[in-house]
Amino acid sequence: MPRRLYWLSVLLAAVLLPVFAADHLEFGQPDCPTPVLDKKYFVVCHDPEHKIPLWVGYALTREDLAAAVANRKEGNFRFRADPELPRGRRAEPSDYSKSGYDQGHMAPAADFTRSVEAMKATFILSNAVPQKPGLNRGQWAQLEAFVREQTEIHGQAWIFTGPVFIGKRPLRTIGANRVAVPTHTFKVILCVSDRGKEMFAFLMPNLDKVKSGLEEHTFSVDLIERYTGLDFFDRLPADEQRRLERVVGKVSKK
């Protein structure tokens, strides 16, 4: 092979290499009592007792979003059980049937339109929690769009998303496998650019009618850590982590 072609093949191979779990967890991994599931495009800490993720994390770049080539019309995008998890320790599609809840993406399909394979990877029930349709298709979808907007602005983002259980009400479940219904869902974002770093954190109630906008559900990462017991982005220098996690990110009203 001519030398020029050889180096071209090396370059193409580097570009086409899959993203590894280490990239998604570059700035730290929240605690996970079970082995982290590497789904190539994102990672999952699964809770076998509640049959939902404790958290889902992934890295997203401006280039990922620019490479949008796929949409839902190009494949059979239906949620399926996670084959890495044993029956009885996972959610099944039948659990959501006629439950009144959507299969709410934690890592949303719209962040992975770089390929049909990447989009399809998100349609797995270890990447979902029961969400009220009004939330999932309303403010939660707006929040997901906000993450993409901030990724475009900054260039890179690291995102963690998951369920929260707040209050003393009895745990609600759906389906034969008793899939837990969270009272809230959270999302924390670390944006990185040449100008520095910025954090955002959101906590939304799992209700059909969430009347207020994103700015009303914006909090500090510190608060989300107190509710979840998780420590996010702990590979940042300690002083920088403390400073960023105390700040409530500004969300412009539209």
C-alpha positions, 0 to 999 in steps of 0.5 A, a space after each residue: 500500500 502506498 504510504 499516503 494511502 496507508 496514513 489515510 486509512 489510519 486517519 479514517 480508522 481513527 475517525 470511525 472508531 466507536 466512542 468508549 465508556 472512558 470518553 463518557 466518563 472523562 470527568 468522573 463516574 457517579 457511584 454505581 452499585 452494579 457493573 456499568 453497562 457500556 452501550 457504546 454511545 452512552 453508559 448505564 448504571 442499572 437498578 435491578 430492584 427498580 428495573 430502571 437506570 440509576 443514571 445514564 451518562 454520555 458525552 456529546 459534541 458539536 460534531 456529533 450533532 452536525 453529523 445528523 443523518 438519521 431519523 425515526 422513519 429510517 428504522 424500526 425504533 421500538 423499545 426493547 428489553 435489555 438483553 444484557 440483563 436477566 428476566 425478572 431484573 429488567 423492564 419489559 415492553 409489556 410493563 409499559 403497555 396501557 400503563 399511562 406512562 411513556 418510555 422516557 428516554 434518559 439518553 434521548 434519540 435526538 442526540 444520536 442522529 449521527 447514525 441509525 445504529 446510534 439512534 436505535 441504541 437508545 431504544 432500550 429499556 435500561 435507558 428509560 424510566 416511566 414518564 408522564 406523556 405531558 412531561 416527556 413530550 413537553 418540558 422534558 423534550 424542551 430540556 433535551 433541546 436545550 442540551 443540544 443548544 448548549 452543546 452547539 454553543 460550547 462545543 462539548 458536553 457531558 450529561 448525566 440523567 436519571 430518576 429521583 424519588 422525593 417524599 414519603 408517598 408509597 412507591 408507584 410501580 407499573 407492569 408485572 415486573 413492578 417497574 418503579 415510577 420516579 417522582 422526578 427526573 434530573 439532568 446535569 450537564 457539564 459544558 466545556 469550551 475554549 472559554 472554560 466550563 459551565 454547569 447546568 442542573 434540572 429537576 422536573 416533577 413527573 406530572 402530565 401538566 408542568 406549567 412553568 418553563 425550564 428556568 423554574 426547574 433550574 437548580 445547582 448540581 449540589 442540590 441534585 447531588 443531595 437528592 440523589 446521593 450521587 457525586 458528579 464530575 468528581 475528576 475535576 479539580 476539587 476547587 473547580 468542582 465546588 465552584 461550578 456545582 454551587 452555581 445555578 446555570 442561567 436559562 434564558 426565557 423565550 
